[in-house]
């Protein structure tokens, strides 16, 4: 059984050399979506997540909504264990996979095949696990012999297919996704959404950050709204 539980979780980070000017602080607050502390010795502390609590179990699929900088990506990264809270408790039970930054670790001087192993292992898979993924990635990308060539020879669309295929080749129990398939041509978007449906169907817990309410309604049964680091559940 998969479990993802936050108990009064707060995440903060400092911004150094920040001025105490009210306008500058206001711009920082708008840009981060967090709560800005009063500066001390030129250091401003941003509270990106403020006392957040929830519990997700098998079968939960949750959409994260909120304006740019509201804290959606910060919440996903904290769920994944990339960011550590300054207070509160996080419980995870189940293998976690993230699709937050497509192409993390992509090296354009390496071939498509070399990048499949590079990116796959950076996402937490072993080399033998990536080897098992290769046929599926080959089929999805439809890149054929281009996979043997350096990635700098690819078009933007070809790079997107490769990055998306690697990022969605895993089969976790807890899947965390920052919207990644809103770009590309119509054929790619349709294919990407079909692949996401399969991936979501296999995950026990699914969390999806998106600006599209239609996509959230398509993939999720619950929704959390984030505003200035504070979370509340809302009706879809």
C-alpha positions as CSV (number, residue, x, y, z in Angstrom):
1,X,0.0,0.0,0.0
2,X,1.4,3.4,-1.0
3,X,1.3,6.4,1.4
4,X,2.3,10.0,1.2
5,X,1.6,12.0,4.4
6,X,2.6,15.6,5.4
7,X,2.1,16.7,9.0
8,X,2.5,20.5,9.6
9,X,5.3,20.7,7.0
10,X,7.1,24.0,6.5
11,X,9.8,24.7,3.9
12,X,11.9,27.8,3.9
13,X,14.9,29.1,2.1
14,X,17.0,32.3,2.3
15,X,17.6,35.1,-0.2
16,X,20.9,36.8,0.5
17,X,21.8,40.4,-0.1
18,X,18.1,41.4,-0.3
19,X,17.3,45.0,0.4
20,X,14.7,46.1,3.0
21,X,12.9,48.2,0.4
22,X,9.2,47.5,0.5
23,X,8.9,47.5,-3.3
24,X,11.8,44.9,-3.6
25,X,10.2,42.7,-1.0
26,X,6.8,42.9,-2.7
27,X,8.4,41.8,-6.0
28,X,10.1,38.9,-4.2
29,X,6.8,37.9,-2.7
30,X,4.9,38.0,-6.0
31,X,7.7,36.1,-7.8
32,X,8.0,33.3,-5.2
33,X,4.5,33.1,-4.0
34,X,5.8,32.5,-0.5
35,X,5.6,34.5,2.7
36,X,8.5,37.0,3.0
37,X,10.0,37.6,6.4
38,X,11.4,40.9,7.6
39,X,15.1,41.1,6.4
40,X,17.8,40.5,9.0
41,X,21.4,41.5,8.0
42,X,20.4,41.6,4.4
43,X,18.8,38.1,4.4
44,X,15.2,37.6,3.5
45,X,13.6,34.2,4.4
46,X,10.9,32.9,2.1
47,X,8.4,30.5,3.5
48,X,7.6,28.4,0.4
49,X,5.3,25.9,2.2
50,X,3.6,27.0,5.4
51,X,2.4,24.4,7.9
52,X,1.1,22.0,5.1
53,X,-0.8,18.9,6.1
54,X,-2.5,16.2,4.0
55,X,-2.6,12.4,3.6
56,X,-2.7,10.5,0.3
57,X,-3.2,6.7,0.0
58,X,-3.8,4.1,-2.7
59,X,-6.1,5.4,-5.4
60,X,-5.6,9.1,-4.8
61,X,-5.0,11.3,-7.8
62,X,-4.6,15.0,-6.9
63,X,-4.3,18.1,-9.0
64,X,-2.3,21.1,-7.7
65,X,-3.6,24.5,-8.8
66,X,-2.3,28.0,-8.2
67,X,-0.7,31.0,-9.9
68,X,2.9,31.0,-11.0
69,X,5.1,30.9,-8.0
70,X,2.3,29.7,-5.7
71,X,4.5,26.8,-4.5
72,X,3.3,23.9,-6.7
73,X,6.8,22.8,-7.9
74,X,8.2,23.3,-4.4
75,X,5.5,21.0,-3.0
76,X,6.3,18.4,-5.6
77,X,10.0,18.5,-4.8
78,X,9.3,18.3,-1.1
79,X,7.1,15.3,-1.7
80,X,9.9,13.7,-3.7
81,X,12.5,14.4,-0.9
82,X,14.5,16.9,-3.0
83,X,13.6,19.7,-0.6
84,X,13.8,19.1,3.1
85,X,11.4,20.8,5.6
86,X,12.5,23.0,8.4
87,X,9.7,21.6,10.5
88,X,7.0,19.0,10.4
89,X,7.0,15.3,9.4
90,X,6.8,13.6,6.0
91,X,5.9,9.9,5.6
92,X,6.5,8.1,2.3
93,X,5.7,4.5,1.6
94,X,6.3,3.4,-2.0
95,X,8.8,4.1,-4.8
96,X,8.6,7.7,-6.0
97,X,9.2,9.0,-9.5
98,X,9.1,12.6,-10.6
99,X,8.5,14.3,-14.0
100,X,9.4,17.8,-12.9
101,X,12.2,18.9,-15.1
102,X,12.3,17.0,-18.4
103,X,15.8,16.5,-19.7
104,X,17.6,16.9,-16.4
105,X,21.1,15.6,-17.2
106,X,20.7,15.8,-21.0
107,X,24.0,16.1,-22.7
108,X,23.7,17.2,-26.3
109,X,27.1,15.9,-27.2
110,X,26.1,12.3,-26.4
111,X,23.9,10.1,-28.5
112,X,20.3,9.4,-27.9
113,X,21.1,6.0,-26.5
114,X,23.8,7.4,-24.2
115,X,21.4,10.0,-22.9
116,X,18.7,7.4,-22.3
117,X,21.0,5.7,-19.8
118,X,22.3,9.0,-18.4
119,X,18.9,10.5,-17.8
120,X,17.3,7.2,-16.7
121,X,19.9,6.6,-14.0
122,X,19.7,10.2,-12.8
123,X,16.0,9.6,-12.3
124,X,16.9,6.7,-10.0
125,X,16.8,3.7,-12.2
126,X,19.6,1.1,-12.3
127,X,21.5,0.5,-15.5
128,X,19.8,-2.9,-15.9
129,X,16.4,-1.3,-15.4
130,X,17.1,1.3,-18.1
131,X,18.1,-1.5,-20.4
132,X,14.7,-3.0,-20.0
133,X,13.1,0.4,-20.8
134,X,15.0,1.0,-24.1
135,X,12.6,-0.9,-26.4
136,X,9.7,1.1,-25.0
137,X,11.6,4.4,-25.4
138,X,12.6,3.4,-29.0
139,X,9.0,2.8,-29.9
140,X,7.6,5.9,-28.3
141,X,10.1,8.3,-29.8
142,X,10.1,6.9,-33.3
143,X,13.6,8.3,-33.7
144,X,15.0,5.1,-35.3
145,X,18.7,5.5,-36.2
146,X,18.7,9.0,-34.9
147,X,19.2,7.5,-31.4
148,X,22.7,6.6,-32.5
149,X,23.5,10.3,-33.3
150,X,24.5,13.1,-31.0
151,X,21.4,14.9,-29.6
152,X,22.7,18.3,-30.9
153,X,21.6,17.0,-34.3
154,X,18.0,16.7,-33.2
155,X,15.2,19.2,-33.8
156,X,13.4,20.6,-30.8
157,X,10.5,18.2,-31.3
158,X,12.9,15.2,-31.4
159,X,14.5,16.3,-28.2
160,X,11.1,16.6,-26.5
161,X,10.1,13.1,-27.6
162,X,13.3,11.7,-26.2
163,X,13.1,13.5,-22.9
164,X,9.4,12.7,-22.4
165,X,9.9,9.1,-23.2
166,X,12.7,8.7,-20.7
167,X,10.8,10.6,-18.0
168,X,7.7,8.4,-18.4
169,X,9.4,5.1,-18.8
170,X,9.4,4.3,-15.1
171,X,6.6,2.6,-13.2
172,X,6.4,4.0,-9.7
173,X,3.9,3.6,-6.9
174,X,3.9,7.4,-6.3
175,X,4.1,9.5,-9.4
176,X,4.7,13.3,-9.2
177,X,4.2,15.3,-12.4
178,X,4.7,19.0,-13.2
179,X,2.8,19.7,-16.4
180,X,5.2,18.7,-19.3
181,X,3.0,17.7,-22.2
182,X,1.4,21.1,-23.1
183,X,4.1,21.7,-25.7
184,X,4.9,20.2,-29.1
185,X,2.7,19.5,-32.1
186,X,-0.8,18.2,-31.8
187,X,0.3,14.6,-32.7
188,X,2.9,14.7,-29.9
189,X,0.4,16.1,-27.3
190,X,-2.1,13.4,-28.1
191,X,0.5,10.6,-27.9
192,X,1.9,12.1,-24.7
193,X,-1.6,12.2,-23.0
194,X,-2.2,8.6,-24.0
195,X,1.1,7.6,-22.4
196,X,0.3,9.6,-19.3
197,X,-3.1,7.9,-18.9
198,X,-1.3,4.5,-18.9
199,X,1.3,5.8,-16.4
200,X,-1.3,7.3,-14.1
201,X,-3.3,4.1,-14.3
202,X,-0.4,2.1,-13.0
203,X,0.5,4.5,-10.2
204,X,-1.1,4.0,-6.8
205,X,-0.8,7.8,-5.9
206,X,-0.7,10.5,-8.5
207,X,0.0,14.2,-8.0
208,X,-0.2,16.6,-11.0
209,X,0.6,20.3,-11.0
210,X,-1.0,22.1,-13.9
211,X,-2.5,25.5,-14.9
212,X,-5.1,23.6,-16.9
213,X,-8.3,22.8,-15.0
214,X,-9.4,20.6,-17.9
215,X,-6.3,18.4,-17.7
216,X,-6.7,18.2,-13.9
217,X,-10.3,17.1,-14.3
218,X,-9.2,14.5,-16.8
219,X,-6.5,12.9,-14.7
220,X,-7.4,13.7,-11.1
221,X,-10.3,13.1,-8.6
222,X,-9.1,15.6,-6.0
223,X,-7.6,19.1,-6.1
224,X,-5.3,21.1,-3.8
225,X,-5.0,24.9,-4.1
226,X,-1.8,26.6,-3.1
227,X,-1.5,30.3,-2.4
228,X,1.5,31.9,-0.8
229,X,2.6,28.5,0.5
230,X,-0.7,27.6,2.2
231,X,-2.6,24.6,1.0
232,X,-6.3,23.8,1.0
233,X,-8.4,21.1,-0.7
234,X,-11.0,22.5,-3.2
235,X,-13.8,20.9,-5.2
236,X,-13.2,20.0,-8.8
